[in-house]
Amino acid sequence: QVQLQEFGGGLAQPGGSLRLSCTGHGSNFSVNHVAWHRQVPGKERELVALITGGGRTDYPSSVEGRFTISRDNAKNTVYLQMNSLRPDDTAIYYCKLRTPYSDYWGQGTQVTVSS
């Protein structure tokens, strides 16, 4: 059974930083695609960062240069370093693992950016 556990959400001030982590159980992160998505109530869930099994990363323009996704294969964990946070980064952030057989989601962690 695949389970994803997310940590690191919370409150940050505009311009501040947070680091989210997603640890996988039951699946090998190092060979699969892992992504972070976020969702605001009333809006569609959107991709904010992707790291492929080969280590390639991709970001939408809204976060490029501010967010960095990385992976620690020994810990089977993917991180999302978020810098220069803005109030419109406020959302629930979800980790997603894509395997050849299925997609798996974490439970989500709230990120609030406010002064």
N, C-alpha and C positions, 0 to 999 in steps of 0.2 A: 504494500500500500504506500503510495507516494503522499508525503505531507510536506508542506512548506511553512516555515515559521518566520515571521517578519518581526523585526525589532527596530527601534530607533526613532519612531515618530515623536512628535511633541510640538512645543511652542517655540518659535524662533522670531526674532525681531527682523524687520526688513534690513537686508544687507548681511544677515547672519548666515550660519551654516548648520546643517544637520547631516548625519550619515545614517542611512537605513541599511539594514542587513537582512538577508533572506537565506536561511539554511534549509537545505533539502534533506529529507529522509526517504530512503527507498528508491532513489534514482541518482544517477551520476551526473552532476552538473557539468563536468568538464567536457562532455561530448555532446551536450544538448544546448539548444538556444534558451537563454534566460532573459526575460525582459521585465522592466518596471513600467506599470501603467498607473494612471491616476484618474480619479473621477470626482466630479463635483455634483451634488444633488441637482437633478434636472438636466444634466448634460451627459453625453456619451463618454464612455471610458476612452482615454487617449494614451497612446504610447509615449513614454518619455525617455526610454533608453533601452538598448538591446545589446547583448553580447552573444555572439554566435559560438558554436562549439569550437570553431577555429580561432576564436579570440577577436574577431572583427567586431567593432562597436559602431553604433549608429544612434543619432539623436535627431529629434525635430528641431527646427530653427528656434522654437520658443525656449529651449533649454541649452542649446549648444553653446559651449564655452563656459557654462555655469555648472552643469551637472556632469559627473563622471561615473561610469559604471565599470566595475572591476570584479575579478573573481579570484578566490583562494581555493584552488582545487583540493588542497590537503584538508580544508575544513568544509568542503562542499558548500561554500557560501558565496553569494554574490552581494556586492555592496553598491549603494548609490550615494555618492558624495554630492551633496547639494550646497553650492555656494551662492553668494549674492542673491539670497532668497528675496522674493517679492510677494506682496499680498496675493497676487493671482496664482501663486504656487500652492495656495491653500487647497487641500483636497485629501481624499483618502488614497493612499498609495498601495498598490497591489503588486506582488511579485507573480510572475507567470513562468512556468517551465513548459517548454514544448519538446515532446519526445516524438519519435516516429509513430507512436500509437495514440497519443492523446495530449491534451493541454491540461495543466494543473495550475490552480490559483491558490495563493495564500489568502488569509482571512482579512488582510488589509490593515494599514496603520495610518492613523490620522496625523497629518502635518498641517499646522496652523501658523501662518506668518502674519504677525500683527504687532503693532507697537502698544 
